[in-house]
Amino acid sequence: MFNYYIRFKVSGDLSEYYQNVKNTPISEAAIVGIGTGLALKGMAPIIEIMFGDFMTLIFDQLYNHACKFAAMSNYQIDVPLVIRTPMGGKRGYGPTHSQSLEKFFLGIPNLLITVLNYRIEPKKLYKAIFSEKNPTIVIENKVLYTKKLQTEVLIGYQVEISTEKYPTIKIKPEIKKPNVTILCYGEMLEDVEHAIEIAFDEEEIFCEIICPSQISPLNMAPILASIQNTKRLLIVEEGTNIAAYSAEVAAQIMQSNVHLKSFKRLSNNEIIPSSMKVETDMLPKPASIFNKIQEMFYE
């Protein structure tokens, strides 16, 4: 494992148990290049890039090399390269250490992108990740580092976790038919859960949450199944929504000829500020999500 630097202590103890843990100079492209070479030689390297903002520096090695070698060999070779990285804000780290940049990697052939959340045990996801033969990006929001696995269920709701290799979470009302579908992933799940509690308590609006752990390639089946029932879709993502996850979902809904009464997106299309207070006001949060739910319900 090539450990970029262990600011968050996630892999801080690995070197006490394993010999193949290497601290490296700050050269993200070189790290991923070396990791790709090790994967081609039959090893299973794990690259850790801290912070996720610096994933931009690995783009050439990943897109033009690691993700192409299998296809160029007519799939006679494997490239089991894993790149894990923290993304997201809410820590006050400023404009170059708080971004959510996953949109730049969506849709790359032979690249899997999986996102951790606080309801699916990471061990379960990593077991699946380590079975992959092509490159995989693992995104974990920094805020999740301080949270334990959530097992409590919202009052009046039930939680379903699919049996897919990379599960999709569905949180739906126990009795009532949902009025609005909310699609989110990663750390946004907690904020969305708080928002639907507010929607129920203050307006008696029932929502259904769809939260995938795999965002690329895109799995539309659970999304389409939900919106065919509610006819309203709100997509919440922490990063920008231009040419992003929500934009691709919208395009595929159009291709599927599903008619919606209301469709909205909530994200942040500005540079993350250095001010913690301004950052908090800017990013999606339960209050702003609730406001969007209200708008959609009463349209």
N, C-alpha and C positions, 0 to 999 in steps of 0.2 A: 504494500500500500504506500503510495506517495502522498504524504501529508503536507499540504501547502503551508499552513501554520495553524496551530491548534488553539486559536483565540477562544473558542467556545467550549473547549475541553471535551468535545464529543469523542475524539479518538485519543485522548491524552494518555490513557493507560495501555494502549495496544503494544507499545514497544516493550513493556514489561513481560508480555506473554508471547510475542512473535518477533522473529529476527528480521523479517522482510518489511519493516516499517522504516521509511526514509523521509527525513526532513529535507526539503530542497530549497534552493534559492528561489526568489520570486521571479519565475519565468513560466507563466501558465501554458504558453504554447509548447515549450520544451517538455513540460511535464506530461501533457497529453500526447505529444509525439512519442515520448519514451514509453508511455503506457500502451499506446497502439502497437508499438513494436513488440512489447512483451506479450500482448494478446495474440499477435500473429505467431509468436513462438510457442503458443500453447498454454501460457499462464493466464490467470484471471485477475488482472490488476484492478484496484479500486483507486481512483483519483479523487482527492478532496480539494475543491477550490473554495477558498475563503477570501473574500465574500463572493456571492453570486454575481455581483456587479462586474466582476472580472472574467465572467464567462465569455464576454465579448472577445477577449484575447485568445481564446481557444477555437474560435469559430472556423478558421481555415483548416486547422489540424483535424477537427471533427467532421466538418462538412465535405471537404475535398479529399480526405484521406480515410479516416476510420470508418465512416459510413458508406464508403464506396468499394472498399477492397473485396467484400464478399461478392457483390454483384459482378465486379470486374473479373472475378475468378470463376464465374458461373456457379457461385455458392459452393465451391469446393473447399473454402477456408472459412473459419469462424473468427469473429473479432469480439470476444466477450469482455468488452471494456465498460466499466461502471464509473460514472462521474457523479459524485454527490456534492451538493452545494446548498448553502442557506440563501434564501431570498427574503425580500419583504422589509417593511418598515416597522413602525410603532416602537422603535428603540431610540429615536433621535440621533441617528448616526449620519444624517445629512445626505446631500444629493448624490454622492457616489458610493454610498454603502448601505442604501435602503431600498433599492429598486427591485421590481419584479420583472425580469427580462425574459421569461420563458417563451414569450410570443415569437422571439427571433429564432427559436429552434423547432417550432411546431411544423409538422409536415415534411421534415427531412426524411427521405427514404431510408429504411433500415435503421431508424432511430426511435427508440421507445422513450417516452417521458412519463414518469410516474411521480405523483405528488403525495406526500404524507399528510395525514390529518390526525385529529386527536381521538378518533373513534376506531381506527383500524390499527391493530398491533403492528409496529414496524417489523418485528421478526417475521411475521407472515408475508409481508411484502418483499422483504429481502430474500426470503427463501425462493420466491418466484423470480426475483431479479437475478439471482445467481445461477439460474437455469437458462438465462438468455444467451443466444449465440451471437447477437449483434449488440452494438453500443446502446447503453441505457443511461439516461440522466435521472438522478434522484433529487427531487427538490423538497427541502424542508424549510418552512418559514422559521426564522429565528425565534419568534415568540413561542413556538411549540417546544423549544428546548426546555422551557420552564414548566411545562404542563405534563400531567399524568394522563394515562389512557382514560378516556371518558366512557363510563358504562351506564351512567344515569340516563333515564329516559324522560323527555319533557312530558308534563302532565297532559293527558288527553291525546298523546301521540304515541306511535310505535316506530321502532327502528328496524329496518330490514337491511341486511348486508348480503349482497349477491354472492353466488358461489363461483364467480368468474376468477380467472387467474389473478386479475387486478380488480378487486371488488368495487362495486358501486353502492354507495349508501343511499337509501331512500328513507326519509322521515315523513310520515304521513299521519293525518288524523285517524284516530281509532274508529270513530263513528261517522262523522260528517264527511261529505264530499269536499275535497279541497277546491278553493276558489282560484288560487294562484300557484304556479310552479316557480320555484326559485332554484336556479342552477348555480353552483359554486364549486370551488375546490380548495384544498389546502386549509390554511388557517382561517380563511373566510367562513368556514363552516360554523365556528363558534359564534361569530357575529350574526350570521343569518339565523341561527337557532334563537339567540336573544331577541332578534327582530320579530320572529313569528310568535314568540311569547307575548310581545307587546301588541302585535296585531290581533291576537286572540283576546287578550285582556281588555283592550281599549275599544276595539271595533267588531269583535267576534268574526274576524276574517280568518279563514282556515287556509293554511299553506302546505304545500308539499315540497320537500327539499330533495334535490338530486345532487349527490356529491361523488363524482368519480375519483378513483385513485390513479387512473390512467387518462391523460389528456391528449396524448398523441401516440399512435393513431387514434382518431376520434371514434368513440363508440356512441352512436346516435340512438340506439334502440331504447334505453331507459328514458331518454329525454323525450323522444317522440311518443312513447307510451303515456307519459305523464301529461304532455301538453294536449294530446288528443282528448284528454279528460277535462282539463281546466280551461283550455283555450287562452290562457294568459301565461306569459313567460317573462321572468326577470332574471337576468344574468349578472352576477356580482363577481368582479375580479379586482384584485388589488392594483395590478399594473394598468397600462394603457389599453384601450379597447380598439384602437385602430389597427386593422389587419391582425387581430389577436384571436384568442380562443372564442370569445363571444361572436366575433365577426364570422368565423368559419361555421359556428353553430347556426347562425342566422342564415347563411348561404345554403346550408344543407336542409334547413327547414323549408326554405323556398323551393328547393329541388324536390322535396317530398310532398309538396302541394298541401301542406297542413295550414288551414286558415286559423289565424289567431285574432282574438278580439283586442288584445293588447300585447305589445312587446316593448320592453325597456331594458337598458343596460346601465349598470352603476360601476364606475371605475375611477381612475385618476389619470388624467391626460396632461398633467403638469409635472415639472421637475420637483422632486422631493426637496422641501426646504430644510435649512439647518435648524430652524426653530421647531422644537418638539411640539409646542402648542399648535402651530400652524400645520404641521404634519398631521397631527391628530384630527384637526378639523377637515383636512383635505382628503384623507383616505376614507373608504367606505367604513361605516360603523353602524351599530344597531339602529340608531335614530334615523340616519339617512336611508337605510334599507327599508325601515318601516314607512317612511314618507313615500317611497316609490311604490310600496305595496298598496297604500291608500290610494294613490293616484290611479293605479291600474284597476283597482276594484271598483272605483266610482266613475270610471270613464264610460 
